[in-house]
């Protein structure tokens, strides 16, 4: 039988692996005896054992036009003659085989996927011929000897058996047809046991192309929840290693938190990457800090310490310690009779004189040079010693530098600096902070000083500032440099953290994984251009997007889609590939906060009562008291083992069942608001439950059942089974070319008017603070921001009247029709306040638009802050008549 022959090939591969492991283990034992430590191959042995125990070694077999046959698997395996028996799935050749198609098969005749019973011993239960060419059948029919097609341990198919694009499974004599879709969906439906699985078996073509991405510089992978971006990033590490782009000990993987690294940490060793370093960013930055990390900052201080303006503040703070003025050294000078003064120093018992101005000039010259601050300070010391040697015959530089007077001169002019001392002085002294931070407001400087650090204890926000200072002072001295860095959940990095990672990878070779729609850090990025530029320090980078989702059931995906569109309107919504299989979105409101914990415990007990080995997590707001009460309630419930997490702790991980508690509080307790809630709601693979007392946030309220009366004494419980639906479309008649020409001609005429263009460009300059405004042939400005899509119509009249406002409002109706997409708000932009006092209130009431105007160097209007999101320098004024 086909399966029996494939089984013999698999058995042979395992036998070769066991022989190698036995030999390496014996060699390692001898090495330990003589060296007292494991051999360098020990981590590789552990990785192979993990691969064998957790997942099948072999995933497919291929046959080529040259008559060879190869097994493809998670690790390369050789026989005793060092012939390759299993080709690593990350090897360049294996990637080419897996990307081959019937239209472009390359050297392939057959690509056969093998299916295994998911426990040891690894037994082949089915196969699927993903690609099979007629030439393969011809060779079978011609009776080509098996040994010409398959190396020892693999066997060709007997004539008449199999390569018919169907897989057969040994199921008690029955045959079962498999497909690529069924293999993928079966894999996706496996229970989540708290350990991430690799995607070697189920990798999709769009993912595989990113694994083997070869463009220079950094690869940015934008992918929504469950698109497999983390698995792609880890698989890509193995591709880099297998194809010798770098060695495992020169690769760093940075994860968002320790729980994520524990979750994903077994993937790399299982694929042979046991020597790859995995760290959280705080661990990486804190590794050089002997002091403990404790305490916390206020949110404003956290934001400021991560802002890229802080780099300028720290640079100025360091340079402030270099004081190259004559007044600074005057206490060290000796006055002469002619009102002049000189610098006198003692060397070998004799006193010598030197011109202080000349010595200060040496310092100024060194300061103007590039390089780390302390390196330039060392150059200054040596040059100063060289200058003074001219006055001291026979002395050595160390003789000069050991002079008490010379040492005092250097200390007063340009001391060697320590990062902790500079940072402590900066945040301890209002005067020092004000001088170093001209880019910060007085309120921002006050927020920084509110949480000033101590040398023995830092906050996590301090770590990146200290890291920046270390680099400013000492450069890359004693700092580990990596050949390649993988950054997961990169959207949450602050600009300062991005700079820190860029310094550790000067080549710019990175894999940057993230989803801007899930950004819940203190800094929001409008596009990857901002963040990728910081991470690569201006070097080349490429963005690729994964849009197919493999985690969420379609009912859950539909439930959270409105939230995704509001939280990140610029990001594409993930399209799930999973079919509806009876999973439900369960929404439950309780009548009081006192009933909340009991309702959550009851829901968890209901989920876990099935005892099917599936994982459950409860995601709660940032409330330590609520979290503790829930843990206590769930610990006392029989047979329930669940994780209770806050949203940031759930980043990057997934569970079979997820219970989200108080979504409105989660949205309100995070800086990014709805994005934090989006993270919490997209962690499940089987079911999502929402238990709440407060009203649900608006984006998910429409998909939830009606809330009960607050006076009810009973717990309201409903389950909604959302059936997949065809997306609704709004009928939009095709625009006539004449109408488009009409609108474009009107816009072109406006843009020849000085008042119109001056006002439009002023508006554009401020809107760039809120997003990337769009121009175009039919509209003045369109801005898609976090608060929705805004359409701006700029009036050309220098002193607008109601008639001008009315005409502009009518025109925006035509523009909205022509745009063919939803517009949340229309704003009329004027060069001055409209002439009639009643005009603004009337046009806003009649047409549902907003009116703003430029006056006294700022924008004014009835709701300026809402009309122009987050633009600086705006003031809110009341409308006329209030």
Secondary structure, DSSP 8 states (H G I E B T S, - for coil): -HHHHHHHHHHHHHHHHHHHHHHHHHHHHHHHHHHSS--TTHHHHHHHHHHHHHS-SEEEEEEETTS-EEEEESS-EE-TT--EEEEETTSHHHHHHHH--STT-TTEEEEEEEEE-SSSS--EEEEEEEEE-HHHHHHHHTT--GGGTS-TT-----TTSS-SS-----BTTB-----HHHHHHHHHTS---SS----TTT--HHHHHHHT--SSSEEEEEE-TTS-HHHHHHHHHHHHHHTTSS-GGGEEEEESSHHHHHHHHHHHHHTT-TTSEEEEHHHHHHTT--SEE-----HHHHHHHHSTHHHHHHHHHHHTTB---HHHHGGGEEE-TTS-EEEEEEETTEEEEE-HHHHHHHHHHHHHS-S-HHHHHHHHHHHHHHHHHTTSTT--HHHHHT-HHHHHHHHHHB----HHHHHHHHHH-HHHHHHH-TTS-HHHHHHHHHT--BTTEE-HHHHHHHHHHHHHHHTTTT----SEEEESSGGG--HHHHHHHHHT-TT--EEEEE-GGG--SS---SSHHHHHHHHTTT--EEEEEE-EESSS-HHHHHHHHHHHHHHTTTS---EE-----S--EEEEE-SSGGGHHHHHHHHHHHHHTT-SS--EEEEE-S-HHHHHHHHHHHHHSTT---EEEEGGGGTT--EEEEEEE-HHHHHHHSTTTHHHHHHHHT-EEEEEEEEESS---HHHHTTS-----TT--S-EEEEE----------------HHHHHHHHHHHHHHTT-HHHHHHHHHHHHHHTTTS--B--SS-SEEEEETTEEEEEEE---SS--HHHHHHHHHHHHHHHHHHTS--SEEEEEESS--SSTTHHHHHHHHH--EEEEEETTEEEESSHHHHSTT-TT------TT-
